[in-house]
Amino acid sequence: MEERKAAEESLQRNERELQQLIDAVPAAIWSTGPDGRPTYVNIRFTQMTGATVADITASDGSPSLSVVHPEDRDLAVAAFRRAFTTGEPYLRRYRQVRADGSYRWTETRAEPLRDQSGNILKWYGLSVDIDDLIIAQQALQRSERRLQQLVDAVPAMIWSTTPEGNPVFVNKRFMDVTGTTLEDATGADGMPTLCTIHSDYRDDARRMFMESFATGISCMSRYPQLRRDGSYRWSEVRVEPLRGENDDVLQWYAVCVDIDDEVRAHEALQQSERSLRQLVETLPAMIDCATPDGEPIYRSKQLREFLGYNLEDLDGEPSRLGATLDAGVHPADLEGVKERYARSLATGEPYARRHRLRRFDGEYRWVETRAGPMRDEAGTIVQWNVICLDIDGEMRAQEELRQAQGKLARASQAASLAELSASIAHEVNQPLAAVVANSHACERWLRADPPNIDRARKTVERIIRDANGAADVVGRIRALFKQSTEARSATHISGLIAEVHDLMAEELARTRTQVNVIIDQGLPQLSLDRIQVQQVFSNLIRNGVEAMDRSSGDRYIRIHARRDETSVRVEISDRGPGLPFPDKIFQPFFTTKETGMGMGLAISRSIIESHGGRLWAEKSERIGATFVFTLPILANAV
C-alpha cells in the first residue's frame, strides 16, 4: 500500500509538472479522461478559441466540440467516439472557431496514455492551425491545372499517354535528345513502341508500364535510352497518373532524367568498396557481415580459411546462418549460441559470447564473437558486422590456472581441517576419557551388593565436572569463530549483489551461466559485514553453477531481493537437479559433491545467523533448488 501511495503521489507530481510545461507550449493542447470527458485545456487553447474546459463540456460530461464548425461537427463527434471506443489514435481536419468569431482550418491529433497493462489512463490532444496550408494547397491545385497547359515549354524529356497507355504527347526536349517523334513512339496498335529503350531492357519496361496502366499505380525504372547520335545513356523514368476529382486517371505523365553520370559514380563507388574489402581481408581477425535477419553475406579470408569452406558452399542450405552454427559450433555450446543470436536479431542488442568453434581440421577452438548492428539514419538495422577472435590459448591458460587454484585451495582446506580436527580431538579427548572412566566406576558402585550410593554420587559429580570441562573446551573453540560485528556498516543490498556479480563475471562467462537479478524498488539499508555477506552470495551462486554441471539445458540463476516485513529477503534459484536432502545440507561435513568438504553452507548459515537472519533451502516447483536468506533492516532505515 505504501509503495502504491508513493507511486500515485509521484504520478500526481509528474502530472502537475507536465501541465505547467504544456501551458508554456505555443500550441493548443487538451486532455480528457478515458471516457472522453474533457479534463484540461492549456492557455494557448483558450487564447486561440476563446473556450474553457467548461465551454467544451456537454451537460452529460461528454465533449461538446462547440469550437468545431457546425458543418464539420457531426463527423468530428463520430470520429471522437470511435477513437474513445476503440482506443485508436484520433486524426481529423476541420474548421475551428477563433476568439474573434472567425473559423480557420485546424488539424487535431489525439493519442491515449496507457498504463503497463495497456489500460487507457487519459487522452492527450494537440490542435494545429493549418489554414494557411489549406489555402496554399488550393492555390497549388489551380497552379497545376495551368501547368498542364505549359508542359510543352518545360526543358525536360516529358511524355504523356491516355489512361489506357496510348501516347498523346512528347515534348520538344524529348525529340531533341532522342531524335524520336510522337509518331515514332506510337505503334500501329496505338500503344507505345518504346523504341528509345535499349532492346535488352525493352520487354521488362513494357511489362512495368502495362501493369501501371492497368492498376493506376505510379512506377519508376532505369534503363539505357537512345540519344540522337545513336549512343545510349542511362536514364531514369518516373510515371505518375493525373487524377480527377473522383480519383480516376485522366492522363499519365512521365519525366525522363539522364542519370548516366550517377551510374558511373556508382560504379566508382563499387570499386571503392572492393578496395575496402581487400583492406578487411588483410586484418588479423575473422570478419563476417550479415543481413538484418542474420544471414551471412560476406566472410573475410581469415574466417573462410579457419572454417575450411566458402560462403557460397552454403547456398543450397535453407539458412546460411543455421548451417554455419550447426556445422561449426560445439554441440555443448550450440543451444546457447542460437538462443543469444536469436535474442540479438529480435531486439537489436549487440551480441557477445565465448564458445568453441570447429576449425577446418576438426579441432574445436575457443573463440570470442562480437556482433553489432549497423543502422541507417532512421535507426533501422541494415547490416550486422561481426568480428571473431581466436582465444583458445587464453582460455586454456585460464582453465589450467583455475584448476591449479582449485587444487591448492582444496589442499589448503584439507590441511587446515586436519590441523583443526587434531587440535579439537586433543582438547576434548581428555575430559571425555575421564567421563568414560568415571561412568564405568559409577556402574561398578551401583552394582555392588549392597550398592554404594555415596561413592556412586561422588563419581557422578566427577562425570558432571569432566563433561563441563569438555563443554568449556568446545565453547573456547567456538569463540575462535564467533562473528564480529565491528566491521559492519550500512549497506544497500543492490550494490552488494552488483559487486559479487562483477567478481564472478569471468567464472559465469566461462561456464556460460546467465544471471537474472531482480531487485525491488525502495529496499532500505542493512547493517552488514560486507565481506562476509559477499562470501555467502558467492558460495550460494557457485553451488548453483556447480549443480547445473550435472544437468542439461539452460544454465540460469535467478536472484530476487525484496522486502519482507522487518527484513530483506533474498532468493537464489538455479536449474540444477534439485536438493534430495534439503534438511541435511547445512550440517557440517555433509556434501553431495565428489570433491566438496561440506562446510560452505554451514559457514554461510553461521554468517547469516550472526547477522540476525535465517538461511534455508526450498525445493523448486519444477526444476532446480532455491536458497533463501533474510537479513534484518536497520531500525532507523527509511
C-alpha positions in Angstrom: 0.0 0.0 0.0 2.8 2.4 0.8 4.5 1.7 -2.5 1.2 2.3 -4.3 0.6 5.5 -2.4 4.1 6.7 -3.2 3.6 5.8 -6.9 0.3 7.8 -7.0 1.9 10.8 -5.4 4.8 10.7 -7.8 2.4 10.4 -10.7 0.4 13.5 -9.4 3.6 15.5 -9.2 4.6 14.5 -12.7 1.2 15.5 -14.0 1.4 18.9 -12.4 4.8 19.4 -13.9 3.6 18.3 -17.2 0.6 20.7 -17.1 2.9 23.6 -16.3 5.1 22.6 -19.3 2.1 22.2 -21.6 0.8 25.7 -20.6 4.1 27.1 -21.8 4.0 25.3 -25.1 2.9 27.6 -28.1 0.2 25.1 -29.2 -3.4 24.3 -28.4 -3.3 21.2 -26.1 -6.1 19.5 -24.3 -6.8 16.2 -22.4 -9.8 14.0 -21.5 -10.5 11.1 -19.2 -10.6 7.5 -20.6 -14.3 8.0 -21.5 -13.7 11.3 -23.4 -14.7 13.7 -20.5 -12.7 16.9 -21.0 -10.3 17.5 -18.1 -7.9 20.2 -19.3 -7.1 22.8 -21.9 -3.9 24.8 -21.9 -3.7 28.6 -22.0 -3.0 28.6 -25.7 -6.2 26.7 -26.4 -8.3 29.3 -24.6 -6.4 32.2 -26.2 -6.9 30.7 -29.7 -10.6 29.6 -29.4 -11.8 31.7 -26.5 -13.2 28.5 -24.9 -12.5 26.9 -21.5 -12.9 23.3 -20.3 -16.5 24.1 -19.2 -17.3 25.6 -22.6 -16.3 22.4 -24.5 -18.0 20.0 -22.0 -21.6 19.0 -22.6 -24.2 18.7 -19.8 -23.6 14.9 -19.6 -19.8 15.4 -19.3 -19.0 14.3 -22.9 -17.1 16.7 -25.2 -19.5 19.1 -26.9 -17.0 20.1 -29.7 -18.6 23.6 -29.6 -15.4 25.0 -31.1 -15.8 23.0 -34.3 -17.7 24.5 -37.3 -21.3 23.2 -37.3 -20.9 21.7 -40.8 -17.9 19.7 -39.6 -19.1 18.9 -36.1 -21.1 15.7 -36.7 -18.2 13.9 -38.5 -15.8 15.1 -35.8 -18.0 13.8 -33.0 -18.3 10.4 -34.7 -14.6 10.2 -35.1 -14.1 11.1 -31.4 -16.5 8.5 -30.3 -14.8 5.9 -32.5 -11.4 6.7 -31.0 -12.6 6.6 -27.4 -14.4 3.3 -28.1 -11.5 1.5 -29.9 -8.5 3.2 -28.3 -7.1 4.1 -31.7 -5.3 7.4 -32.2 -7.5 10.3 -33.5 -6.7 12.5 -36.5 -9.1 14.9 -38.1 -9.1 18.2 -40.0 -12.0 20.7 -39.6 -12.7 24.3 -39.3 -12.3 25.6 -35.7 -13.6 28.8 -34.2 -11.3 31.6 -33.1 -11.6 34.0 -30.3 -12.7 36.7 -32.8 -15.6 34.5 -34.1 -13.9 33.5 -37.4 -13.1 29.9 -38.4 -9.8 28.6 -39.5 -8.8 25.1 -40.7 -7.2 23.1 -37.9 -5.6 19.7 -37.7 -6.2 17.8 -34.4 -4.4 14.7 -33.2 -5.1 12.7 -30.1 -3.2 9.8 -28.5 -4.1 7.6 -25.5 -1.8 7.4 -22.4 -1.8 3.8 -21.2 -0.6 2.1 -18.1 1.7 -1.0 -18.1 -1.4 -3.3 -18.6 -2.5 -1.3 -21.7 -5.4 0.4 -20.0 -6.1 3.9 -21.1 -5.5 6.5 -18.4 -6.0 9.7 -20.3 -6.3 11.1 -23.8 -4.0 13.9 -24.9 -4.7 16.1 -28.0 -2.9 18.7 -30.0 -4.6 21.2 -32.3 -2.5 22.9 -35.0 -3.7 25.8 -37.3 -3.3 24.7 -40.9 -5.5 27.3 -42.6 -2.6 28.8 -44.5 -1.6 25.2 -45.6 -5.1 24.5 -46.9 -5.2 27.8 -48.8 -1.8 27.1 -50.3 -2.9 23.6 -51.3 -6.0 25.0 -53.1 -3.8 27.6 -54.9 -1.4 24.7 -55.8 -4.2 22.8 -57.4 -5.1 25.8 -59.6 -1.5 26.2 -60.5 -1.2 22.5 -61.5 -4.1 23.0 -63.9 -2.3 25.9 -65.5 1.0 23.9 -65.5 -0.6 21.2 -67.7 -1.1 23.9 -70.4 2.5 24.9 -70.2 4.1 21.5 -70.1 5.2 21.8 -73.8 7.6 24.6 -72.8 9.3 22.7 -69.9 13.0 22.0 -70.7 12.9 18.2 -69.7 12.1 15.0 -71.5 8.3 14.6 -70.9 5.7 12.4 -72.5 2.1 11.6 -71.7 -0.4 8.9 -72.6 -4.1 8.3 -72.3 -5.4 6.3 -69.2 -5.0 3.2 -71.4 -1.4 4.0 -72.3 -1.8 5.4 -75.8 0.9 8.0 -76.4 -0.5 11.5 -77.0 2.4 13.8 -76.4 6.2 14.1 -76.4 7.8 17.5 -75.7 10.4 19.2 -77.7 13.2 18.3 -75.3 12.3 14.6 -75.8 12.6 14.8 -79.6 15.8 16.9 -79.5 17.6 14.4 -77.1 16.4 11.1 -78.6 15.6 12.1 -82.2 12.2 10.4 -81.8 8.8 12.0 -82.7 5.3 11.1 -81.3 4.7 9.1 -84.5 7.9 7.1 -84.0 6.9 6.4 -80.4 3.4 5.1 -81.3 2.8 1.7 -82.8 0.2 0.6 -85.3 -2.0 -0.6 -82.5 -1.8 2.8 -80.8 0.4 1.6 -78.0 4.0 2.8 -77.2 6.8 1.2 -79.2 9.4 2.1 -76.6 11.8 2.4 -79.5 14.1 4.7 -77.4 14.8 2.0 -74.8 17.7 -0.4 -75.4 16.4 -3.7 -76.7 17.9 -5.7 -73.7 15.6 -3.7 -71.3 12.6 -3.1 -73.5 10.4 -6.1 -72.6 10.9 -5.5 -68.9 10.0 -1.8 -69.3 6.9 -2.7 -71.3 5.6 -5.1 -68.6 6.1 -2.4 -66.0 4.3 0.3 -68.0 1.4 -2.0 -68.8 1.0 -3.0 -65.2 0.9 0.6 -64.1 -1.7 1.5 -66.8 -3.8 -1.4 -65.6 -3.6 -0.8 -61.9 -3.3 3.0 -61.8 -0.1 2.8 -59.7 2.9 5.0 -60.5 6.2 3.4 -61.5 9.9 4.1 -61.9 12.6 2.4 -63.9 16.1 2.8 -65.1 17.4 1.7 -68.5 19.8 2.8 -71.3 18.0 5.3 -73.5 18.7 6.2 -77.1 20.4 9.5 -77.9 20.2 11.4 -81.3 23.8 10.4 -82.1 22.9 6.7 -81.8 24.6 6.2 -78.4 22.8 5.1 -75.2 22.9 6.8 -71.9 21.3 5.6 -68.6 18.0 7.4 -67.9 15.5 7.2 -65.1 11.9 7.5 -65.9 9.1 8.2 -63.4 5.5 7.8 -64.5 2.7 9.4 -62.5 -1.1 9.5 -63.1 -3.1 12.7 -63.2 -6.3 12.0 -61.4 -9.8 13.7 -61.5 -12.0 14.6 -58.6 -13.3 11.1 -58.4 -9.7 9.7 -58.2 -10.0 8.3 -61.7 -6.9 8.5 -64.0 -7.3 11.3 -66.6 -3.8 11.1 -68.1 -0.4 9.7 -67.5 2.7 11.9 -67.4 6.3 10.8 -67.5 9.6 12.5 -66.9 12.9 11.1 -68.1 16.2 12.2 -66.4 19.7 11.5 -67.6 21.5 9.6 -64.8 24.5 8.3 -66.8 26.9 10.3 -64.6 25.3 9.0 -61.5 25.5 5.4 -62.7 29.2 5.9 -63.5 29.7 7.3 -60.0 28.0 4.3 -58.5 30.4 2.0 -60.4 33.3 4.0 -59.0 31.8 3.6 -55.5 31.6 -0.2 -56.1 35.3 -0.1 -57.0 36.0 1.7 -53.7 34.0 -0.9 -51.8 36.2 -3.6 -53.5 39.3 -1.8 -52.2 37.8 -1.6 -48.7 37.0 -5.3 -48.8 40.6 -6.0 -49.7 41.6 -4.0 -46.7 39.3 -6.0 -44.5 40.8 -9.2 -45.9 44.2 -8.3 -44.6 43.1 -7.5 -41.0 44.4 -10.0 -38.4 40.9 -11.0 -37.3 38.0 -13.1 -38.7 35.3 -10.7 -40.1 31.7 -11.6 -41.0 28.9 -9.4 -42.3 25.2 -10.4 -42.3 21.8 -9.1 -43.4 19.4 -7.6 -40.8 17.9 -11.2 -40.2 21.4 -12.6 -39.6 22.1 -14.4 -42.9 25.8 -14.1 -43.7 26.7 -12.2 -46.9 30.4 -11.8 -46.5 33.3 -13.5 -44.8 36.9 -12.5 -44.7 39.7 -14.6 -45.9 40.8 -15.5 -42.4 37.4 -16.8 -41.4 37.0 -18.8 -44.6 40.4 -20.4 -44.1 39.6 -21.1 -40.4 36.3 -22.8 -41.3 37.6 -24.5 -44.4 34.8 -23.6 -46.8 33.4 -20.6 -48.7 30.2 -18.9 -48.0 28.8 -19.9 -51.4 29.1 -23.6 -50.4 26.0 -23.0 -48.2 23.7 -21.7 -50.9 21.8 -25.0 -51.0 21.0 -24.8 -47.3 17.7 -23.4 -46.0 19.7 -20.9 -43.9 23.3 -19.9 -44.2 23.4 -18.9 -40.5 21.7 -22.1 -39.3 24.1 -24.3 -41.4 27.1 -22.4 -40.1 26.2 -22.8 -36.5 25.2 -26.4 -36.8 28.4 -27.3 -38.6 30.8 -25.2 -36.6 29.7 -24.6 -33.0 30.5 -27.2 -30.4 27.3 -29.3 -29.6 27.6 -28.3 -25.9 27.6 -24.6 -26.8 25.2 -24.7 -29.8 21.9 -24.1 -28.0 23.2 -21.1 -26.0 24.7 -19.6 -29.1 21.5 -20.0 -31.1 19.4 -18.5 -28.3 21.7 -15.5 -27.9 21.8 -14.9 -31.7 18.0 -15.1 -31.8 17.7 -12.5 -29.0 20.1 -10.1 -30.6 18.4 -10.4 -34.0 15.0 -9.8 -32.4 15.9 -6.9 -30.1 18.8 -5.3 -32.0 21.1 -5.7 -29.0 24.8 -6.3 -29.6 26.0 -9.9 -29.5 28.9 -11.1 -27.4 29.7 -14.7 -26.5 32.6 -17.1 -26.0 32.2 -20.6 -27.4 34.1 -23.4 -29.1 34.2 -23.3 -32.9 35.3 -26.1 -35.2 38.3 -25.5 -37.3 38.8 -26.9 -40.8 41.0 -29.8 -39.3 38.2 -30.8 -36.9 39.7 -29.3 -33.8 37.4 -27.2 -31.6 39.0 -23.9 -30.5 37.7 -21.3 -28.1 36.7 -18.0 -29.9 35.2 -14.8 -28.8 32.5 -13.5 -31.1 31.1 -10.0 -31.1 28.4 -8.6 -33.4 27.0 -5.1 -33.7 24.1 -3.7 -35.8 24.8 -1.0 -38.4 21.8 1.3 -38.7 20.6 3.9 -41.2 19.6 7.5 -40.3 16.1 6.3 -39.3 17.6 3.8 -36.9 16.7 0.7 -39.0 19.3 -2.1 -38.9 20.7 -2.5 -42.4 23.6 -4.9 -41.6 25.2 -6.9 -38.8 29.0 -6.6 -38.6 30.8 -9.5 -36.8 34.3 -10.0 -35.5 35.6 -13.3 -34.3 38.9 -13.7 -32.3 40.7 -17.0 -31.6 41.2 -17.0 -27.8 41.9 -20.7 -27.4 45.3 -20.2 -25.9 44.0 -17.7 -23.4 41.0 -20.0 -22.4 43.3 -23.0 -21.9 45.7 -21.0 -19.7 42.8 -19.6 -17.6 41.4 -23.1 -17.2 44.8 -24.5 -16.1 45.2 -21.6 -13.7 41.7 -22.2 -12.3 42.3 -25.9 -11.8 45.6 -25.2 -10.1 44.0 -22.7 -7.8 41.2 -25.1 -7.0 43.7 -27.9 -6.2 45.7 -25.5 -4.0 42.5 -24.3 -2.2 41.3 -27.9 -1.6 44.7 -28.9 -0.3 44.9 -25.9 2.0 41.3 -26.6 3.3 42.2 -30.2 3.9 45.3 -29.3 5.8 43.6 -26.7 7.8 40.7 -29.1 8.6 43.1 -31.8 9.6 45.1 -29.5 11.9 41.8 -28.1 13.4 40.4 -31.6 13.9 43.6 -32.8 15.6 43.6 -29.8 17.9 39.9 -30.3 18.8 40.4 -34.0 19.4 43.3 -33.4 21.7 41.4 -30.7 23.7 38.2 -32.8 24.0 39.8 -36.2 24.4 41.0 -35.8 28.0 37.7 -34.7 29.6 35.8 -37.2 27.6 38.1 -40.0 28.6 37.6 -39.0 32.2 33.8 -39.1 31.7 34.0 -42.6 30.3 36.3 -43.9 33.2 34.1 -42.3 35.9 31.0 -43.8 34.2 32.4 -47.3 34.4 33.3 -46.7 38.1 29.8 -45.4 38.8 28.4 -48.5 37.2 30.5 -50.7 39.5 29.4 -48.9 42.6 25.8 -49.2 41.7 26.1 -53.0 41.0 27.8 -53.6 44.3 25.7 -55.6 46.9 24.6 -53.5 48.6 25.0 -50.5 46.1 27.4 -47.9 47.4 25.2 -44.8 46.7 27.6 -42.3 48.3 30.6 -43.4 46.1 28.3 -43.5 43.1 27.1 -40.0 43.8 30.7 -38.7 44.1 31.5 -40.4 40.8 28.5 -38.8 39.1 29.8 -35.4 40.4 33.1 -36.1 38.7 31.4 -37.0 35.5 29.5 -33.7 35.5 32.7 -31.9 36.2 34.5 -33.5 33.4 31.6 -33.1 31.0 31.5 -29.4 31.8 35.2 -29.3 31.1 34.6 -30.7 27.7 31.8 -28.1 27.1 34.3 -25.4 28.1 36.7 -26.6 25.6 34.1 -26.6 22.9 33.0 -23.1 24.0 36.5 -21.8 23.7 36.8 -23.3 20.2 33.5 -21.8 19.1 34.6 -18.4 20.5 37.5 -18.5 18.0 35.0 -18.5 15.1 32.5 -16.1 16.7 31.5 -13.5 14.0 32.5 -9.9 14.9 30.1 -7.0 14.5 32.8 -4.3 14.4 33.2 -4.4 10.6 29.5 -3.9 9.8 28.2 -0.8 8.1 25.0 0.4 6.5 24.9 -1.2 3.0 22.4 -1.4 0.1 21.9 -5.0 -1.0 21.7 -3.9 -4.6 25.3 -2.6 -4.6 26.5 -5.8 -2.8 24.9 -8.0 -5.4 26.5 -6.0 -8.2 29.9 -6.3 -6.6 29.5 -10.1 -6.3 28.3 -10.3 -10.0 31.4 -8.4 -11.1 33.7 -10.6 -9.0 32.2 -13.7 -10.5 31.8 -12.4 -14.1 34.7 -14.4 -15.5 33.6 -17.6 -13.9 30.0 -17.1 -15.1 31.1 -16.4 -18.6 33.4 -19.4 -18.7 30.6 -21.7 -17.5 28.1 -19.9 -19.9 25.7 -19.2 -16.9 23.2 -16.4 -17.2 22.3 -14.4 -14.1 19.0 -12.6 -13.8 18.9 -10.1 -11.0 15.6 -8.6 -9.8 15.7 -6.0 -7.0 12.5 -4.4 -5.8 12.4 -0.7 -5.6 13.0 1.2 -2.3 14.9 -1.5 -0.4 16.3 0.0 2.8 19.9 -0.2 4.0 21.2 -3.2 6.0 23.8 -3.4 8.7 26.3 -5.9 7.2 29.8 -7.2 7.2 30.3 -6.6 3.5 33.0 -9.3 3.0 31.1 -12.0 5.0 27.8 -11.5 3.1 29.7 -11.4 -0.2 31.1 -14.8 0.8 27.5 -16.1 1.3 26.4 -14.8 -2.1 29.5 -16.2 -3.8 29.0 -19.6 -2.1 25.3 -19.9 -3.0 25.8 -18.8 -6.6 28.8 -21.1 -7.1 26.8 -24.0 -5.6 24.1 -23.3 -8.2 26.7 -23.1 -11.1 28.3 -26.4 -10.0 24.9 -28.1 -9.5 24.0 -27.3 -13.2 27.1 -29.1 -14.3 25.2 -32.3 -13.7 22.1 -31.1 -15.6 21.3 -30.5 -19.3 19.5 -27.4 -20.6 20.0 -23.7 -20.0 22.3 -22.6 -17.3 20.3 -19.9 -15.5 20.5 -18.4 -12.0 17.8 -16.0 -10.7 18.5 -13.6 -7.8 15.5 -11.8 -6.3 15.8 -9.3 -3.4 12.6 -7.9 -1.9 11.3 -6.6 1.4 9.7 -9.0 3.9 8.1 -7.1 6.8 11.1 -6.2 9.0 13.8 -7.8 6.9 15.1 -8.1 3.3 14.5 -11.5 1.7 16.9 -12.8 -0.9 16.2 -15.8 -3.1 18.8 -17.5 -5.2 17.4 -20.2 -7.6 19.2 -22.5 -10.1 18.1 -25.0 -12.7 20.1 -28.0 -11.4 18.9 -31.4 -10.3 17.4 -30.1 -7.1 18.0 -31.0 -3.4 17.5 -34.6 -2.4 18.2 -33.8 1.3 17.2 -30.1 2.0 17.3 -30.7 5.7 20.8 -32.1 5.8 22.8 -29.8 3.5 23.5 -27.3 6.2 25.1 -29.9 8.5 28.9 -29.6 8.7 30.8 -32.1 6.6 27.6 -33.1 4.7 28.1 -32.8 0.9 26.7 -34.1 -2.4 29.8 -33.2 -4.4 32.7 -35.5 -5.0 35.4 -33.0 -4.0 33.4 -31.0 -1.5 34.2 -30.7 2.2 30.6 -29.9 3.3 31.5 -26.7 5.2 30.4 -24.0 2.8 26.7 -24.0 3.6 27.3 -24.5 7.3 29.6 -21.4 7.3 27.1 -19.4 5.2 24.3 -20.2 7.7 26.5 -19.2 10.6 27.3 -15.9 8.9 23.6 -15.1 8.2 22.6 -16.1 11.7 25.3 -13.9 13.2 23.7 -11.0 11.3 20.3 -11.8 13.0 18.9 -13.5 9.9 18.0 -17.0 8.7 19.2 -19.2 5.8 17.3 -22.2 4.5 16.7 -24.2 1.3 13.5 -24.9 -0.7 12.7 -27.3 -3.4 11.6 -25.5 -6.6 8.2 -26.4 -8.1 9.6 -27.8 -11.4 13.3 -27.9 -11.5 16.4 -26.8 -9.5 16.7 -25.5 -6.0 16.2 -22.2 -4.2 18.2 -20.9 -1.3 16.6 -18.2 0.8 18.0 -16.0 3.5 16.8 -12.9 5.3 18.7 -10.0 6.9 17.1 -7.6 9.4 16.5 -4.0 8.4 18.2 -1.2 10.3 16.0 0.3 12.9 16.3 3.8 11.5 16.1 2.8 7.8 13.6 4.5 5.7 
